[in-house]
Amino acid sequence: MKLSGELKAFEGRLGHRFAQPALLVRAVTHSSMASPTRDDNQRLEFLGDRVLGLVMAEALLERDPSAEEGQLAPRFNALVRKEACADVAREIDLGAVLKLGRSEMLSGGRRKQALLGDAMEAVIAAVYRDAGFEAAKQMVLRLWGSRIDKVKDDARDAKTALQEWAQARGLPPPAYVETARSGPDHAPKFTIEARLENGACESAQAGSKRQAEQAAAKALLARVEAG
């Protein structure tokens, strides 16, 4: 199989030349383009998630030999979550080579965080299947770059931190309520309010519910910790 010019250029951005080009084609094929003769990237995504996890777990252990599990876990989660994968995907313009069905394309699929994150994991798996773990590891370390060195204990997500704050004071877990949604379907904006039983609350807006919840939790945590 010969790759298109766009995919050849993407290989350059990725830093890996495929001995089995069909793997790359499959990795960038969304389920909306699947057919009896064309596989999508879902199975590769499943595998890539595990490869990424192993690379990051090993990298974190090597970079901080004295860190305890309680410190490593939030750092790990920050590096492997969908937001991080999507950020890397944007840096190498993975969206430009995604193979999408018409409906996904019209709804802005090339910019969607979930699609980009899933495709990034699939690409990692494709490199792993094409050239082995060491090749996949080196690519991941190169693409994630300084993120690995910069991630700190505060990488623990805000929702977890807020829940722990509440539990330590005998309060039930925070509630997250969607109070507004605006914008077109392909670029929505969600407003989420984080609420504690003691009446404290904060709102935030973002392009996904998860991001808005995290931002609202961060704002509320800062407020209650400030006293």
C-alpha positions as CSV (number, residue, x, y, z in Angstrom):
1,M,0.0,0.0,0.0
2,K,1.2,3.5,-0.9
3,L,0.5,6.4,1.4
4,S,-1.0,9.6,0.2
5,G,1.1,12.8,0.2
6,E,-0.7,14.0,3.3
7,L,0.1,10.8,5.2
8,K,3.7,10.8,4.1
9,A,4.0,14.3,5.5
10,F,2.4,13.2,8.7
11,E,5.0,10.4,9.0
12,G,7.6,13.1,9.0
13,R,5.8,15.0,11.8
14,L,5.4,11.8,13.7
15,G,9.1,10.8,13.2
16,H,8.3,7.3,12.1
17,R,8.3,5.7,8.6
18,F,6.0,2.7,8.4
19,A,7.1,-0.6,7.0
20,Q,3.4,-1.5,7.0
21,P,1.6,1.6,5.8
22,A,-1.8,0.0,6.2
23,L,-1.3,0.3,10.0
24,L,-1.1,4.1,9.7
25,V,-4.2,4.2,7.4
26,R,-6.1,2.2,9.9
27,A,-5.0,4.3,12.9
28,V,-6.4,7.5,11.3
29,T,-9.7,5.9,10.1
30,H,-12.6,6.9,12.4
31,S,-15.5,4.5,12.9
32,S,-17.7,6.8,10.8
33,M,-15.6,5.7,7.7
34,A,-15.5,2.0,8.5
35,S,-16.8,-0.5,6.0
36,P,-16.6,-4.3,5.4
37,T,-13.3,-3.6,3.5
38,R,-12.0,-0.8,5.7
39,D,-11.2,-1.2,9.4
40,D,-11.5,1.6,11.9
41,N,-9.0,2.6,14.6
42,Q,-11.0,1.4,17.7
43,R,-9.0,-1.8,18.3
44,L,-5.7,0.1,17.8
45,E,-6.9,2.8,20.3
46,F,-7.5,0.1,22.9
47,L,-3.9,-1.2,22.5
48,G,-2.4,2.3,22.2
49,D,-3.8,3.3,25.5
50,R,-2.0,0.4,27.2
51,V,1.3,1.1,25.4
52,L,1.1,4.8,26.3
53,G,0.4,3.8,29.9
54,L,3.5,1.6,30.1
55,V,5.8,4.2,28.6
56,M,4.6,6.9,31.0
57,A,4.7,4.7,34.1
58,E,8.3,3.7,33.2
59,A,9.3,7.2,32.4
60,L,8.0,8.6,35.7
61,L,9.7,6.0,37.7
62,E,13.0,6.7,36.0
63,R,12.8,10.5,36.4
64,D,11.9,10.4,40.1
65,P,13.3,7.3,41.8
66,S,12.2,8.6,45.2
67,A,8.6,9.4,44.4
68,E,5.9,7.4,46.2
69,E,2.9,5.8,44.5
70,G,0.6,8.6,45.8
71,Q,2.8,11.1,44.0
72,L,3.2,9.1,40.8
73,A,-0.5,8.3,40.2
74,P,-1.7,11.9,39.6
75,R,1.3,12.6,37.4
76,F,0.6,9.5,35.4
77,N,-3.1,10.4,35.0
78,A,-2.2,13.9,33.8
79,L,0.0,12.5,31.1
80,V,-2.2,9.8,29.7
81,R,-5.7,11.3,29.8
82,K,-7.5,12.2,26.7
83,E,-6.8,16.0,27.0
84,A,-3.0,15.3,26.9
85,C,-3.3,12.9,24.0
86,A,-5.4,15.5,22.1
87,D,-2.9,18.3,22.8
88,V,-0.1,16.2,21.3
89,A,-2.3,15.3,18.4
90,R,-2.9,19.0,17.7
91,E,0.8,19.7,17.8
92,I,1.5,17.2,15.0
93,D,-1.7,18.2,13.1
94,L,-3.2,14.7,13.3
95,G,-6.7,16.2,12.6
96,A,-5.6,17.0,9.1
97,V,-5.2,13.3,8.1
98,L,-8.2,11.8,10.0
99,K,-10.5,9.8,7.7
100,L,-14.0,10.9,8.8
101,G,-17.5,10.2,7.6
102,R,-19.4,13.2,6.2
103,S,-21.5,13.8,9.3
104,E,-18.4,13.8,11.6
105,M,-16.5,16.1,9.2
106,L,-19.4,18.6,9.0
107,S,-19.7,18.6,12.8
108,G,-16.0,19.6,13.2
109,G,-14.6,16.2,13.9
110,R,-11.1,17.2,13.0
111,R,-11.1,19.5,16.1
112,K,-12.9,17.3,18.5
113,Q,-10.9,16.4,21.6
114,A,-12.2,12.9,21.9
115,L,-11.5,12.0,18.3
116,L,-8.0,13.4,18.4
117,G,-7.2,11.7,21.7
118,D,-8.5,8.4,20.4
119,A,-6.6,8.7,17.1
120,M,-3.4,9.6,18.9
121,E,-3.6,6.4,21.0
122,A,-4.3,4.4,17.8
123,V,-1.2,5.9,16.1
124,I,0.9,4.9,19.1
125,A,-0.4,1.3,18.7
126,A,0.3,1.4,15.0
127,V,3.9,2.3,15.6
128,Y,4.1,-0.5,18.2
129,R,2.7,-3.0,15.8
130,D,4.9,-1.8,13.0
131,A,8.2,-1.6,14.8
132,G,7.9,-2.9,18.4
133,F,7.8,-1.4,21.8
134,E,11.1,0.5,21.7
135,A,10.1,2.4,18.6
136,A,6.7,3.3,20.1
137,K,8.4,4.3,23.4
138,Q,10.9,6.7,21.7
139,M,8.2,8.3,19.7
140,V,6.0,8.9,22.7
141,L,8.8,10.3,24.8
142,R,9.7,12.6,21.9
143,L,6.2,13.8,21.3
144,W,5.3,14.3,25.0
145,G,8.7,15.9,25.5
146,S,8.9,18.4,28.4
147,R,5.4,17.5,29.6
148,I,6.9,14.5,31.4
149,D,9.5,16.6,33.3
150,K,7.1,19.4,34.1
151,V,4.3,17.4,35.5
152,K,4.2,17.7,39.3
153,D,2.1,16.5,42.2
154,D,-0.4,19.3,41.5
155,A,-1.3,17.3,38.3
156,R,-3.9,15.7,40.5
157,D,-7.2,16.7,38.9
158,A,-9.2,19.4,40.6
159,K,-12.4,17.3,41.0
160,T,-10.5,14.7,43.0
161,A,-8.8,17.3,45.1
162,L,-12.2,19.0,45.8
163,Q,-13.8,15.7,46.7
164,E,-11.0,14.9,49.1
165,W,-11.4,18.3,50.7
166,A,-15.1,17.7,51.2
167,Q,-14.7,14.2,52.6
168,A,-12.1,15.4,55.1
169,R,-14.7,17.7,56.5
170,G,-17.6,15.2,56.6
171,L,-19.3,16.6,53.5
172,P,-20.8,14.5,50.7
173,P,-19.0,14.7,47.3
174,P,-19.5,17.9,45.3
175,A,-22.3,18.1,42.7
176,Y,-21.8,19.3,39.2
177,V,-24.7,20.9,37.4
178,E,-24.9,22.0,33.8
179,T,-26.5,25.5,34.0
180,A,-26.1,26.6,30.3
181,R,-25.0,25.5,26.9
182,S,-24.2,27.8,24.0
183,G,-22.5,27.8,20.6
184,P,-23.0,25.5,17.5
185,D,-23.0,21.7,17.7
186,H,-19.5,21.5,16.4
187,A,-18.1,23.9,18.9
188,P,-20.3,24.0,22.0
189,K,-19.6,25.9,25.3
190,F,-20.8,24.3,28.5
191,T,-21.3,26.2,31.8
192,I,-21.0,24.0,34.8
193,E,-21.6,24.9,38.5
194,A,-19.7,23.0,41.2
195,R,-21.6,22.9,44.4
196,L,-20.9,21.8,48.0
197,E,-23.5,20.9,50.6
198,N,-22.4,23.8,52.7
199,G,-23.6,26.2,50.0
200,A,-20.3,27.1,48.4
201,C,-20.4,27.1,44.6
202,E,-18.4,28.3,41.6
203,S,-19.1,28.2,37.8
204,A,-16.9,27.8,34.8
205,Q,-17.3,27.5,31.0
206,A,-15.3,25.3,28.6
207,G,-15.6,23.4,25.3
208,S,-16.4,20.1,27.0
209,K,-18.3,19.2,30.1
210,R,-15.3,17.5,31.6
211,Q,-13.1,20.6,31.2
212,A,-15.8,22.8,32.6
213,E,-16.3,20.6,35.6
214,Q,-12.5,20.6,36.2
215,A,-12.4,24.4,35.9
216,A,-15.4,24.9,38.2
217,A,-13.9,22.4,40.8
218,K,-10.5,24.3,40.6
219,A,-12.3,27.6,41.2
220,L,-14.3,26.3,44.1
221,L,-11.3,24.6,45.7
222,A,-9.3,27.8,45.6
223,R,-12.3,29.6,47.2
224,V,-12.8,27.1,50.1
225,E,-9.1,26.7,50.7
226,A,-8.7,30.5,50.9
227,G,-11.2,30.4,53.8
